[in-house]
Amino acid sequence: MSSKSLHNRIALITGASRGIGAAVAKRFAAEGAQVILVARGAAGLSETDDAIREAGGKATLVQLDMLDYPKIEELAHMVHERFGKLDILVANAAVLGEVTPIAHSTPAEWDKTMNSNVTAQMHLIRCFDPLLKRAENPRAIFVTSGITEDVHPYWNAYAVSKCALDMLVKLYAAENAKTALKVNLVSPGIVRTRMRAQAMPGEDPDTLTAPDAITDIFVKLASSDIEDSGKIFYAQ
């Protein structure tokens, strides 16, 4: 049962058309948040929106490619004009890139992965930091990966980008140590997502944790009473 712990808070979730992002968006809406759903795919956004509205929640849909950095800035202006602040940022959108030896990497795919998983997150921080600072208890949550904790050959730019993301977020948290903004990372573990299926095509998806089952940690980190910042939390 929902506790409505995020009642009337404004939450923006990237990658909200499917998987973890969609699950977090639906859970946040169930907890009373006004959610802003951001993703490239219009069909997936509509599906998430339908589920939220059927449950009595409210959502704003934004179709946006995270590699279009000027559009991220435009989105921040839109949020400012409509809501005046942002209480919660969930930076979930990411791409897998190539699973291949580094020597076989395609430069264009390397750049796309690094830009999606690192540079786009910097632009989210740059554009939404002022809006987070206008909220009473702002929270920023970034999705990392267990790939960063060991050496996994062939995971290539994805592994490098997630390591870079961890440092980016920890730096952002340290820079805000004396502010009300709490910034943390979530490592979701092995979850039944399209990215996981892409990386491990022979795996039985029915043996994996569903995205809906890992949303508790996101609610905890979005809450007004969380004091931790600059840490990695594990969903399972």
C-alpha contacts under 8 A as a table, 3 or more apart, distances in Angstrom:
res1	aa1	res2	aa2	distance
2	S	5	S	7.83
2	S	30	A	6.26
2	S	31	E	5.62
3	S	31	E	6.12
4	K	7	H	5.35
4	K	30	A	6.90
4	K	31	E	3.89
4	K	32	G	4.98
5	S	31	E	5.52
5	S	32	G	6.92
5	S	223	S	6.97
6	L	9	R	5.57
6	L	28	F	6.86
6	L	31	E	5.16
6	L	32	G	5.13
6	L	33	A	5.09
6	L	219	V	7.94
6	L	222	A	7.77
6	L	223	S	6.85
7	H	31	E	6.28
7	H	32	G	3.99
7	H	33	A	5.21
8	N	32	G	5.97
8	N	33	A	5.17
8	N	34	Q	6.16
9	R	32	G	7.37
9	R	33	A	4.82
9	R	34	Q	6.02
9	R	86	L	7.97
9	R	87	D	5.86
9	R	88	I	7.52
10	I	33	A	5.86
10	I	34	Q	4.94
10	I	35	V	6.01
10	I	36	I	7.58
10	I	83	F	7.75
10	I	85	K	7.66
10	I	86	L	5.50
10	I	87	D	5.15
10	I	88	I	6.27
11	A	28	F	7.79
11	A	33	A	6.47
11	A	34	Q	6.20
11	A	35	V	4.85
11	A	36	I	6.07
11	A	86	L	6.50
11	A	87	D	5.94
11	A	88	I	4.46
11	A	89	L	5.84
11	A	90	V	7.45
12	L	35	V	5.79
12	L	36	I	4.54
12	L	37	L	6.22
12	L	38	V	7.34
12	L	86	L	7.54
12	L	88	I	6.29
12	L	89	L	5.05
12	L	90	V	6.10
13	I	16	A	5.90
13	I	21	G	6.48
13	I	24	V	7.80
13	I	25	A	6.54
13	I	35	V	7.30
13	I	36	I	6.24
13	I	37	L	5.46
13	I	38	V	6.05
13	I	89	L	6.24
13	I	90	V	4.69
13	I	91	A	6.18
13	I	92	N	6.83
14	T	21	G	6.53
14	T	37	L	6.42
14	T	38	V	4.64
14	T	39	A	5.93
14	T	90	V	6.44
14	T	91	A	5.41
14	T	92	N	5.30
14	T	93	A	5.18
15	G	18	R	6.96
15	G	21	G	5.17
15	G	22	A	7.31
15	G	37	L	7.73
15	G	38	V	5.94
15	G	39	A	4.80
15	G	40	R	7.67
15	G	91	A	7.77
15	G	92	N	5.59
15	G	93	A	4.10
15	G	94	A	7.40
16	A	19	G	7.57
16	A	20	I	7.53
16	A	21	G	4.09
16	A	22	A	4.33
16	A	23	A	7.81
16	A	24	V	7.86
16	A	25	A	6.51
16	A	37	L	5.43
16	A	38	V	5.68
16	A	39	A	5.70
16	A	44	G	7.90
16	A	45	L	6.59
16	A	48	T	7.35
16	A	92	N	7.85
16	A	93	A	7.71
17	S	21	G	6.73
17	S	22	A	5.41
17	S	37	L	7.56
17	S	38	V	7.47
17	S	39	A	5.78
17	S	40	R	7.86
17	S	41	G	6.57
17	S	42	A	7.77
17	S	43	A	7.71
17	S	44	G	4.23
17	S	45	L	4.38
17	S	46	S	7.69
17	S	47	E	7.34
17	S	48	T	6.13
18	R	21	G	6.03
18	R	22	A	4.70
18	R	23	A	7.38
18	R	44	G	6.18
18	R	45	L	7.75
18	R	48	T	7.40
19	G	22	A	5.52
19	G	23	A	6.28
19	G	192	R	7.49
19	G	193	T	5.21
19	G	194	R	7.11
19	G	211	P	5.89
20	I	23	A	5.06
20	I	24	V	6.08
20	I	92	N	7.55
20	I	193	T	7.37
20	I	211	P	5.04
20	I	212	D	7.34
21	G	24	V	5.21
21	G	25	A	6.10
21	G	92	N	6.00
21	G	93	A	7.43
22	A	25	A	5.04
22	A	26	K	6.19
22	A	48	T	5.98
23	A	26	K	5.27
23	A	27	R	6.18
23	A	211	P	5.85
23	A	212	D	5.09
23	A	215	T	6.93
24	V	27	R	5.06
24	V	28	F	5.96
24	V	212	D	7.40
24	V	215	T	5.71
24	V	218	F	7.12
25	A	28	F	5.19
25	A	29	A	6.14
25	A	35	V	6.57
25	A	37	L	7.16
25	A	48	T	7.76
26	K	29	A	5.16
26	K	30	A	6.16
26	K	48	T	7.14
26	K	51	A	7.20
26	K	52	I	5.61
27	R	30	A	4.97
27	R	31	E	6.23
27	R	212	D	7.94
27	R	215	T	6.82
27	R	219	V	7.96
28	F	31	E	4.93
28	F	32	G	6.52
28	F	33	A	5.50
28	F	34	Q	7.99
28	F	35	V	7.16
28	F	219	V	7.02
29	A	32	G	5.10
29	A	33	A	4.81
29	A	34	Q	6.28
29	A	35	V	6.23
29	A	52	I	6.54
29	A	57	G	5.33
29	A	58	K	6.69
29	A	59	A	7.73
30	A	33	A	7.25
30	A	52	I	7.59
30	A	55	A	7.26
30	A	56	G	7.86
30	A	57	G	6.38
32	G	57	G	7.14
33	A	57	G	7.97
33	A	58	K	7.82
34	Q	57	G	7.58
34	Q	58	K	5.66
34	Q	59	A	6.03
34	Q	60	T	7.94
35	V	58	K	6.63
35	V	59	A	4.89
35	V	60	T	6.33
36	I	59	A	5.72
36	I	60	T	4.67
36	I	61	L	6.01
36	I	62	V	7.23
37	L	45	L	6.94
37	L	59	A	6.84
37	L	60	T	6.00
37	L	61	L	4.93
37	L	62	V	5.95
38	V	45	L	7.58
38	V	61	L	6.34
38	V	62	V	4.85
38	V	63	Q	5.87
38	V	64	L	6.31
39	A	42	A	7.46
39	A	45	L	6.76
39	A	62	V	6.71
39	A	63	Q	5.28
39	A	64	L	5.49
39	A	65	D	6.69
39	A	66	M	7.94
39	A	93	A	7.70
40	R	63	Q	5.20
40	R	64	L	4.98
40	R	65	D	5.07
40	R	66	M	7.84
41	G	44	G	5.54
41	G	45	L	6.33
41	G	63	Q	6.61
42	A	45	L	5.11
42	A	46	S	6.20
42	A	63	Q	6.15
43	A	46	S	5.17
43	A	47	E	6.36
44	G	47	E	5.06
44	G	48	T	6.34
45	L	48	T	5.22
45	L	49	D	6.08
45	L	61	L	6.72
45	L	63	Q	7.77
46	S	49	D	4.91
46	S	50	D	5.99
46	S	61	L	7.85
47	E	50	D	5.11
47	E	51	A	6.37
48	T	51	A	5.24
48	T	52	I	6.29
49	D	52	I	5.08
49	D	53	R	6.11
49	D	59	A	6.28
49	D	61	L	7.56
50	D	53	R	5.21
50	D	54	E	5.99
51	A	54	E	5.18
51	A	55	A	6.35
52	I	55	A	5.23
52	I	56	G	6.48
52	I	57	G	5.07
52	I	58	K	6.61
52	I	59	A	7.18
53	R	56	G	4.91
53	R	57	G	4.90
53	R	58	K	6.03
53	R	59	A	7.57
54	E	57	G	7.34
64	L	68	D	7.50
64	L	71	K	7.09
64	L	72	I	7.85
65	D	68	D	5.54
65	D	71	K	7.98
66	M	69	Y	6.54
66	M	72	I	7.04
66	M	93	A	7.89
66	M	116	S	6.49
66	M	120	A	5.97
67	L	115	N	6.87
67	L	116	S	6.06
67	L	120	A	6.28
68	D	71	K	5.47
68	D	72	I	6.82
69	Y	72	I	5.11
69	Y	73	E	6.71
69	Y	120	A	6.90
69	Y	123	H	6.73
70	P	73	E	5.14
70	P	74	E	6.30
71	K	74	E	4.80
71	K	75	L	6.03
72	I	75	L	5.01
72	I	76	A	6.37
72	I	123	H	7.13
72	I	124	L	6.81
72	I	127	C	7.13
73	E	76	A	5.09
73	E	77	H	6.44
73	E	123	H	7.86
73	E	127	C	5.60
74	E	77	H	5.09
74	E	78	M	6.26
75	L	78	M	4.95
75	L	79	V	6.20
76	A	79	V	5.12
76	A	80	H	6.16
76	A	127	C	5.98
76	A	128	F	5.98
76	A	131	L	7.81
77	H	80	H	5.02
77	H	81	E	6.16
78	M	81	E	5.14
78	M	82	R	6.11
79	V	82	R	5.22
79	V	83	F	5.51
79	V	84	G	6.59
79	V	85	K	7.02
79	V	86	L	7.44
80	H	83	F	5.48
80	H	84	G	4.23
80	H	85	K	5.82
80	H	86	L	7.98
80	H	131	L	6.83
81	E	84	G	5.83
83	F	86	L	7.38
84	G	131	L	7.12
84	G	134	R	7.66
85	K	131	L	4.54
85	K	132	L	6.16
85	K	133	K	7.76
85	K	134	R	5.36
85	K	135	A	5.74
86	L	89	L	7.23
86	L	128	F	7.57
86	L	131	L	5.18
86	L	132	L	4.91
86	L	134	R	7.24
86	L	135	A	6.15
86	L	138	P	7.27
87	D	131	L	7.99
87	D	132	L	5.84
87	D	135	A	5.38
87	D	136	E	7.52
87	D	137	N	6.74
87	D	138	P	4.70
87	D	139	R	6.26
88	I	132	L	7.31
88	I	138	P	5.86
88	I	139	R	4.79
88	I	140	A	5.71
88	I	141	I	7.73
88	I	222	A	6.39
89	L	139	R	6.38
89	L	140	A	4.65
89	L	141	I	6.07
90	V	140	A	6.02
90	V	141	I	4.75
90	V	142	F	5.87
90	V	143	V	7.82
91	A	121	Q	7.09
91	A	124	L	7.96
91	A	140	A	7.74
91	A	141	I	6.17
91	A	142	F	4.73
91	A	143	V	6.35
92	N	142	F	6.14
92	N	143	V	5.22
93	A	116	S	7.90
93	A	117	N	7.57
94	A	113	T	7.88
94	A	116	S	6.01
94	A	117	N	5.24
95	V	113	T	6.02
95	V	116	S	6.63
95	V	117	N	6.79
95	V	158	Y	7.55
95	V	195	M	7.51
96	L	99	V	7.87
96	L	113	T	6.86
96	L	158	Y	5.65
96	L	195	M	6.47
96	L	199	A	7.55
97	G	109	E	6.14
97	G	110	W	6.98
97	G	112	K	7.58
97	G	113	T	5.47
97	G	157	A	6.75
97	G	158	Y	6.26
98	E	105	S	7.21
98	E	109	E	6.92
98	E	110	W	7.73
98	E	155	W	7.19
98	E	156	N	6.89
98	E	157	A	7.38
98	E	158	Y	7.85
99	V	154	Y	5.17
99	V	155	W	4.87
99	V	156	N	6.23
99	V	199	A	7.14
100	T	104	H	6.45
100	T	105	S	6.69
100	T	154	Y	4.53
100	T	155	W	6.57
100	T	156	N	6.61
101	P	104	H	5.32
101	P	105	S	6.64
101	P	153	P	7.26
101	P	154	Y	4.77
101	P	155	W	7.84
101	P	156	N	6.87
102	I	105	S	5.13
102	I	154	Y	6.74
102	I	156	N	5.87
105	S	109	E	7.40
105	S	110	W	6.76
105	S	156	N	7.90
106	T	109	E	5.32
106	T	110	W	6.18
107	P	110	W	5.03
107	P	111	D	6.16
108	A	111	D	5.20
108	A	112	K	6.17
109	E	112	K	5.00
109	E	113	T	6.13
110	W	113	T	5.29
110	W	114	M	6.20
110	W	157	A	5.78
111	D	114	M	5.22
111	D	115	N	5.84
112	K	115	N	5.16
112	K	116	S	5.93
113	T	116	S	5.19
113	T	117	N	5.95
113	T	157	A	6.25
113	T	158	Y	6.52
113	T	161	S	7.27
114	M	117	N	5.33
114	M	118	V	5.53
114	M	119	T	6.76
114	M	157	A	6.51
114	M	158	Y	7.47
114	M	160	V	8.00
114	M	161	S	5.45
115	N	118	V	5.52
115	N	119	T	4.62
115	N	120	A	5.89
116	S	119	T	6.25
116	S	120	A	5.29
116	S	121	Q	7.51
117	N	120	A	6.38
117	N	121	Q	6.55
117	N	158	Y	7.82
117	N	161	S	5.86
117	N	162	K	6.93
117	N	165	L	7.10
118	V	121	Q	5.23
118	V	122	M	6.46
118	V	161	S	5.99
118	V	162	K	7.54
118	V	164	A	6.71
118	V	165	L	5.55
119	T	122	M	5.05
119	T	123	H	6.45
120	A	123	H	5.04
120	A	124	L	6.31
121	Q	124	L	4.93
121	Q	125	I	6.31
121	Q	165	L	7.82
122	M	125	I	5.09
122	M	126	R	6.08
122	M	168	L	7.69
123	H	126	R	4.88
123	H	127	C	5.92
124	L	127	C	5.31
124	L	128	F	5.78
124	L	129	D	7.88
125	I	128	F	5.41
125	I	129	D	5.41
126	R	129	D	5.81
127	C	130	P	7.10
128	F	131	L	5.21
128	F	132	L	6.16
129	D	132	L	5.08
129	D	133	K	6.16
130	P	133	K	5.09
130	P	134	R	6.56
131	L	134	R	5.16
131	L	135	A	6.99
132	L	135	A	5.42
132	L	138	P	5.40
132	L	139	R	7.45
132	L	181	L	7.36
133	K	136	E	7.69
133	K	138	P	6.76
133	K	180	A	7.87
133	K	181	L	7.07
135	A	138	P	5.43
136	E	180	A	7.38
137	N	180	A	5.88
137	N	181	L	6.46
137	N	224	S	5.58
138	P	180	A	6.55
138	P	181	L	4.86
138	P	182	K	6.58
138	P	224	S	7.77
139	R	181	L	5.65
139	R	182	K	5.02
139	R	183	V	5.98
139	R	221	L	7.25
139	R	222	A	5.64
139	R	223	S	7.83
140	A	181	L	7.48
140	A	182	K	6.35
140	A	183	V	4.73
140	A	184	N	6.46
140	A	222	A	7.58
141	I	183	V	5.96
141	I	184	N	5.13
141	I	185	L	5.57
141	I	186	V	7.03
141	I	218	F	7.58
141	I	221	L	7.22
141	I	222	A	7.64
142	F	169	V	7.45
142	F	183	V	7.98
142	F	184	N	6.39
142	F	185	L	4.72
142	F	186	V	6.24
143	V	185	L	5.62
143	V	186	V	4.93
143	V	187	S	6.12
143	V	188	P	7.40
144	T	162	K	5.87
144	T	165	L	7.20
144	T	166	D	6.84
144	T	185	L	6.20
144	T	186	V	5.85
144	T	187	S	5.06
144	T	188	P	7.52
145	S	148	T	6.17
145	S	162	K	6.57
145	S	186	V	7.79
145	S	187	S	4.92
145	S	188	P	6.72
145	S	189	G	6.95
146	G	149	E	5.63
146	G	150	D	7.92
146	G	187	S	6.09
146	G	188	P	7.82
146	G	189	G	6.36
147	I	150	D	6.31
147	I	151	V	7.47
147	I	152	H	6.88
147	I	159	A	5.83
147	I	162	K	7.65
148	T	151	V	7.49
148	T	159	A	6.13
148	T	160	V	7.84
148	T	162	K	6.45
148	T	163	C	5.49
152	H	155	W	6.09
152	H	159	A	7.81
153	P	156	N	7.15
155	W	158	Y	5.94
155	W	159	A	5.73
156	N	159	A	5.75
156	N	160	V	6.57
157	A	160	V	4.99
157	A	161	S	5.77
158	Y	161	S	5.15
158	Y	162	K	6.20
159	A	162	K	5.31
159	A	163	C	6.31
160	V	163	C	5.21
160	V	164	A	6.26
161	S	164	A	5.01
161	S	165	L	6.06
162	K	165	L	4.83
162	K	166	D	6.21
163	C	166	D	5.22
163	C	167	M	6.67
164	A	167	M	5.30
164	A	168	L	6.18
165	L	168	L	4.95
165	L	169	V	6.12
166	D	169	V	5.35
166	D	170	K	6.18
166	D	185	L	7.41
167	M	170	K	5.05
167	M	171	L	6.03
168	L	171	L	5.25
168	L	172	Y	6.26
169	V	172	Y	4.98
169	V	173	A	6.12
169	V	183	V	7.04
169	V	184	N	7.08
169	V	185	L	7.40
169	V	230	G	6.91
170	K	173	A	5.02
170	K	174	A	6.15
170	K	183	V	7.73
170	K	184	N	7.61
170	K	230	G	4.77
170	K	231	K	7.26
171	L	174	A	5.05
171	L	175	E	6.15
171	L	230	G	7.76
172	Y	175	E	5.13
172	Y	176	N	6.44
172	Y	183	V	7.26
172	Y	230	G	7.89
173	A	176	N	5.18
173	A	177	A	6.21
173	A	181	L	7.93
173	A	182	K	6.72
173	A	183	V	5.13
173	A	184	N	7.37
173	A	229	S	6.03
173	A	230	G	4.93
174	A	177	A	5.09
174	A	230	G	6.76
175	E	178	K	7.86
176	N	179	T	5.15
176	N	180	A	7.64
176	N	181	L	6.36
176	N	182	K	7.62
177	A	180	A	7.96
177	A	181	L	7.81
177	A	229	S	7.79
182	K	226	I	7.73
182	K	227	E	7.08
182	K	228	D	6.72
182	K	229	S	4.94
182	K	230	G	7.61
183	V	228	D	7.96
183	V	229	S	5.01
183	V	230	G	5.67
183	V	231	K	7.82
184	N	221	L	7.46
184	N	228	D	7.63
184	N	229	S	5.42
184	N	230	G	5.06
184	N	231	K	5.21
184	N	232	I	6.17
184	N	233	F	7.58
185	L	230	G	7.39
185	L	231	K	6.11
185	L	232	I	4.62
185	L	233	F	6.10
186	V	217	I	7.71
186	V	218	F	7.65
186	V	232	I	5.64
186	V	233	F	4.85
186	V	234	Y	5.83
186	V	235	A	6.77
187	S	232	I	6.72
187	S	233	F	6.07
187	S	234	Y	4.93
187	S	235	A	6.21
188	P	191	V	6.99
188	P	214	I	7.04
188	P	234	Y	6.02
188	P	235	A	4.80
188	P	236	Q	6.68
189	G	234	Y	7.18
189	G	235	A	6.55
189	G	236	Q	6.15
190	I	196	R	7.69
190	I	208	L	6.65
190	I	209	T	6.78
191	V	196	R	7.12
191	V	208	L	5.61
191	V	209	T	4.84
191	V	210	A	5.88
191	V	211	P	6.11
192	R	196	R	6.47
192	R	197	A	7.49
192	R	205	P	5.86
192	R	206	D	7.80
192	R	208	L	5.32
192	R	209	T	5.77
192	R	210	A	5.32
192	R	211	P	6.45
193	T	196	R	5.23
193	T	197	A	6.42
193	T	210	A	7.96
193	T	211	P	7.36
194	R	197	A	5.03
194	R	198	Q	6.11
195	M	198	Q	4.98
195	M	199	A	6.24
196	R	199	A	5.11
196	R	200	M	5.91
196	R	201	P	7.89
197	A	200	M	5.10
197	A	201	P	5.02
197	A	202	G	7.92
197	A	203	E	7.17
197	A	205	P	7.47
198	Q	201	P	5.67
200	M	203	E	5.68
204	D	207	T	5.78
204	D	208	L	7.53
205	P	208	L	5.41
206	D	209	T	7.97
209	T	213	A	6.76
210	A	213	A	5.52
210	A	214	I	7.52
211	P	214	I	5.77
211	P	215	T	7.28
212	D	215	T	5.92
213	A	216	D	7.63
214	I	217	I	6.68
214	I	218	F	7.91
214	I	235	A	5.52
214	I	236	Q	7.11
215	T	218	F	5.31
215	T	219	V	6.55
215	T	235	A	7.71
216	D	219	V	5.22
216	D	220	K	6.25
216	D	235	A	7.78
217	I	220	K	4.99
217	I	221	L	6.19
217	I	233	F	7.59
217	I	234	Y	7.74
217	I	235	A	5.94
218	F	221	L	5.18
218	F	222	A	6.07
219	V	222	A	5.06
219	V	223	S	6.17
220	K	223	S	5.34
220	K	226	I	7.06
221	L	226	I	6.13
222	A	226	I	7.49
223	S	226	I	5.87
228	D	231	K	6.94
